[in-house]
Amino acid sequence: MIRINQLKMPLGHDRAGLLEKAARVLRVPSGEIEKLTIVKQSVDARKKPDIWYSYVVDIGIRQAGLQKEEKLVRRLKDRNVAVHKEAPYRLPEPGTECMAGRPVIIGTGPAGLFCGLMLARKGYMPILLERGEDVDARTDRVARFWETGQLDPSSNVQFGEGGAGTFSDGKLNTLVKDTFGRNREVLRILTEFGGDPSILYVNKPHIGTDVLSRIVKSIRTEIEKLGGQVLFQSQVTDFVTEGEPGESRRIKALVVNGSQVLEAETVVLAIGHSARDTFETLLARGIPMEPKAFAVGLRVQHSQTLINESQYGMKECGELGPASYKLTWKASDERGVYSFCMCPGGYVVNASSEPGRLAVNGMSYHDRAGENANSAIIVTVTPEDFCGMETGAGTDQGCEAPGDAMAGIRFQRRLEETAFCLGKGNIPVQLYGDFKEGRVSEGFGGVNPAFRGGYAFANLRELFPESLSRAFMEGMEGFGTMIRGFDRPDAILAGIESRTSSPVRIPRDQGMESPVKGIFPCGEGAGYAGGITSAAMDGIKTAEEIIRRYSPLRPSRTVAKT
């Protein structure tokens, strides 16, 4: 294949036009091009509103071998044209060590589902345990929660088939460096199970909550067809290990729903960033854990037209779709402030998972047709911050010792409890101008609210220690220099955004295994991913290590012992 970089095309072009342009670059008749594959499509808006697409494409020439392709490229002497050898992703060959039983995966978010799919396709017939409901029942449950405020701690925006990403924008971009093809394999699998093929090449791919719900169900069905099991409303409540502390220990069994014992010597921990009770149990059973930095902040809503005008120079963007942004700032105290999980044409949702505590997230559908853009504006916090940090109300909430694995979780919970109280169980909301003044808003301005779940006006300054509030405001003002109107007084704030990433890390070695043998910490909850794609990639990586070590199961050994 011949790869062409930086192939510019105007808005409104078609595939035939793209092929003709590629032919001109290669100086061959268009009829000689047998295949054109779009590798990447990005938008060049540097001279808005004069906007172009920029492509990377792979071209196959009729009856051309490698030598002919290399000769053509040498003749062109164009640095944007080169011979490209595609190396498709492949799972490793199975190992020879015998498994004592079927592998068990805890969690059906992207990490768990992709790990399970890979293992199932190689004949390992995994068992997947999910504390929440299947995606259809879960969707109904979440809709009722947004309508009534009645929370199910086991099945909600955080827990259930598909994980926390199911009720999000469904972003698929990642900053993880990938030399093994796992990123593209994740995108390819998503298209295999119903995703739009464009996610394979657009610069900022997304699926949307409505499409993602269908995809995760299809992946689950495939796992089951291949001999796997997916068990819902099956929460792991304890871990049974053998060996004394300080000695070589390994997992022997799991306790499900408080009473059912499931023998398991190969366990993948894909529990997600909100499985706080499971983190507590793991720590109590001596599975090593450590605190890690994360970020907290508020969701901000603007009209989507404001963002469109800033990014593209037009209010309605047509085929470009609603514009997005990614912003970073360094506060005067050196804290990082940045946008996170930006949702064009989306909604701010109540994403709580524990009674008496409230957290928010952003969500959008595939068409991103909502009136508003929203994003979390978050401030970094470190384990050092968790010790003795006071709330905005000035109440000392206790001091955790350095290295306390649960310190970040307790910090999250304090913030979420305050948010719940401020909103009296609803999402606490404030206009940015009132936030700066520390007063409760009395109504909305030029930005109409777009929420899923009830909301109430409150003083969000009471959520944070003052140092975090100052950093947040510095970031907002800084972003106002990048996007005109970003810091407008009637921008709508909502809190609290506290589930940006896992507050803990579960150590693992090069073989993806915990010091407690047989446990494979995986994905976002274990501290090794940050989003749908990176979590799915980590699930694949974990599956690879299990495959390299063990031989597939024989039919006579597929029945789980309970």
Secondary structure as UniProt FT lines:
FT   STRAND          2..10
FT   TURN            11..12
FT   HELIX           15..26
FT   HELIX           30..32
FT   STRAND          33..47
FT   TURN            48..49
FT   STRAND          50..61
FT   TURN            62..63
FT   HELIX           66..76
FT   TURN            79..80
FT   STRAND          81..83
FT   STRAND          104..106
FT   HELIX           110..121
FT   TURN            122..123
FT   STRAND          127..129
FT   HELIX           135..148
FT   TURN            153..154
FT   TURN            161..162
FT   HELIX           164..167
FT   HELIX           182..192
FT   TURN            193..194
FT   HELIX           197..200
FT   HELIX           209..225
FT   TURN            226..227
FT   STRAND          229..231
FT   STRAND          236..242
FT   TURN            245..246
FT   STRAND          250..256
FT   TURN            257..259
FT   STRAND          260..263
FT   STRAND          267..269
FT   TURN            273..274
FT   HELIX           276..284
FT   TURN            285..286
FT   STRAND          290..291
FT   STRAND          294..303
FT   HELIX           304..312
FT   HELIX           318..320
FT   STRAND          328..330
FT   TURN            332..333
FT   STRAND          336..343
FT   TURN            344..345
FT   STRAND          347..350
FT   TURN            355..356
FT   STRAND          360..363
FT   TURN            366..367
FT   STRAND          372..381
FT   HELIX           383..386
FT   TURN            392..393
FT   TURN            402..403
FT   TURN            405..406
FT   HELIX           407..422
FT   TURN            423..425
FT   STRAND          427..431
FT   HELIX           432..437
FT   STRAND          451..452
FT   STRAND          455..457
FT   HELIX           460..462
FT   HELIX           466..480
FT   TURN            481..482
FT   TURN            484..487
FT   TURN            489..490
FT   STRAND          492..497
FT   STRAND          504..505
FT   TURN            510..511
FT   STRAND          519..521
FT   TURN            523..527
FT   HELIX           532..549
FT   HELIX           555..557
//
